[in-house]
Structures are given as structure tokens and as C-alpha cells.
Amino acid sequence: MTYSDVQQNLRIEDERIDHVAEWLEVTLGIKLTAYAVGCTPSDVTHWAHGDAEPSSNAEKRLRNLYAVAWFKVVNDGGGSAQEWLLQPNPELENRTPAEMLRDGEKPESVWFAVVPTF
């Protein structure tokens, strides 16, 4: 399964942003979600409850985080996404995936680090 497959199967762009934010809040926790998106925890709460709309940049980061986290959860179980997002990764120059997403890196570089190579 590739990043494009996940985008197509999940229809990430069609998901309501409040549902994306809520799933991330529940699955990753509010602090990790806020860190990876580059916002405050209260921003995530407002978005998840439909009280506010994220900027286009924040929405893009939410959707990218959602795609990567969803892939990890589906393939490796519930806590795997949190752990993986916070661990320095040699394939990402020892940066954490959460840090790269926060810095606005394209999700493909993070995506390829999640997929095992043979």
C-alpha cells in the first residue's frame, strides 16, 4: 500500500476536517496532534468539535498526519502511531516524523520511512 493508495482509499480530501481532527485527538492525543500540526491544543479541540476551521496550512498538516497515523494504526495497532511519530528515525536524518510534519515536509518522505524496506 502506498501513500497514494491511502489517499484514494481513505478519501482524505473528502473527510470532514472536524472528523479528522477528532480522530487524531483520540488516537494520538491532543498534545502530539498539536505539536505535529504546529498549533495549540485548544486549536485542535476547536477544530475537532466544529467550533472553528483551521487555516489551509493547518488543514493540510492535519490531513497529512491523519494519513500517516491511520496507516500505522491499521498495520501495527493502536499505540504504534504515537510511538513511531516521536522516535528519531535514521531514514529521516534522525528527526522524528512528527517534527518533519510540523516543519511542513511533504508527507511522502515521512511515508517512505514508515514502510519497511526489503
For each residue, the residues with C-beta under 8 A, 3 or more apart:
1: 5 6 71
2: 5 6 111
3: 6 7 67 107 108 111
4: 7 8
5: 1 2 8 9
6: 1 2 3 9 10 12 67 70 71
7: 3 4 10 11 12 13 67
8: 4 5 11
9: 5 6
10: 6 7 15 66 67 70
11: 7 8 14 15
12: 6 7 15 20 63 66 67
13: 7 63
14: 11
15: 10 11 12 19 20 63 66
16: 19 20
17: 20 21 47 53 54 59 62 63
18: 21 22 47 48 49 50
19: 15 16 22 23
20: 12 15 16 17 23 24 62 63 66
21: 17 18 24 25 33 44 47 48 54 62
22: 18 19 25 26 48 49
23: 19 20 26 27 66 70
24: 20 21 27 28 33 44 48 62 65 66 69
25: 21 22 28 29 30 33 44 45 48
26: 22 23
27: 23 24 69 73 78 81
28: 24 25 32 33 36 65 69 81 82 85
29: 25 32 33 82
30: 25 33 34 41 44 45
31: 34 35 41
32: 28 29 35 36 82 85 86 98
33: 21 24 25 28 29 30 36 37 41 44 62 65
34: 30 31 37 39 40 41 43 44
35: 31 32 38 98 102
36: 28 32 33 61 65 85 98 101 102
37: 33 34 43 44 54 58 61 62 65 101 102
38: 35 58 61 102 104
39: 34 43 44 54 58
40: 34 43 44
41: 30 31 33 34 44 45
42: 45 46
43: 34 37 39 40 46 47 52 54 58
44: 21 24 25 30 33 34 37 39 40 41 47 48
45: 25 30 41 42 48 49 51
46: 42 43 49 51 52
47: 17 18 21 43 44 50 51 52 53 54 58 62
48: 18 21 22 24 25 44 45
49: 18 22 45 46
50: 18 47
51: 45 46 47
52: 43 46 47
53: 17 47 59
54: 17 21 37 39 43 47 58 59 62
55: 58 59
56: 59 60
57: 60 61 104
58: 37 38 39 43 47 54 55 61 62
59: 17 53 54 55 56 62 63
60: 56 57 63 64
61: 36 37 38 57 58 64 65 101 102 104
62: 17 20 21 24 33 37 47 54 58 59 65 66
63: 12 13 15 17 20 59 60 66 67
64: 60 61 67 68 101 107 110
65: 24 28 33 36 37 61 62 68 69 101
66: 10 12 15 20 23 24 62 63 69 70
67: 3 6 7 10 12 63 64 70 71 107 111
68: 64 65 71 72 81 85 97 101 107 110 111 114
69: 24 27 28 65 66 72 73 81 85
70: 6 10 23 66 67 73 74 81
71: 1 6 67 68 74 75 111 114
72: 68 69 75 76 80 81 84 85 114
73: 27 69 70 76 77 78 80 81
74: 70 71
75: 71 72 80
76: 72 73 80 81 84
77: 73 80
78: 27 73 81
79: 82 83
80: 72 73 75 76 77 83 84
81: 27 28 68 69 70 72 73 76 78 84 85
82: 28 29 32 79 85 86
83: 79 80 86 87
84: 72 76 80 81 87 97 114
85: 28 32 36 68 69 72 81 82 96 97 98 101
86: 32 82 83 96 98
87: 83 84 96 97
88: 92 94 95 96
89: 92 94 95 96 97 113
90: 93 94
91: 112 113
92: 88 89 95 96 97 100 109 110 113
93: 90
94: 88 89 90
95: 88 89 92 99 100
96: 85 86 87 88 89 92 99 100
97: 68 84 85 87 89 92 100 101 110 113 114
98: 32 35 36 85 86 101 102
99: 95 96 102 103
100: 92 95 96 97 103 105 109 110
101: 36 37 61 64 65 68 85 97 98 104 105 107 110
102: 35 36 37 38 61 98 99
103: 99 100
104: 38 57 61 101
105: 100 101 109 110
106: 109 110
107: 3 64 67 68 101 110 111
108: 3 111 112
109: 92 100 105 106 112 113
110: 64 68 92 97 100 101 105 106 107 113 114
111: 2 3 67 68 71 107 108 114 115
112: 91 108 109 115
113: 89 91 92 97 109 110
114: 68 71 72 84 97 110 111
115: 111 112
116:
117:
118:
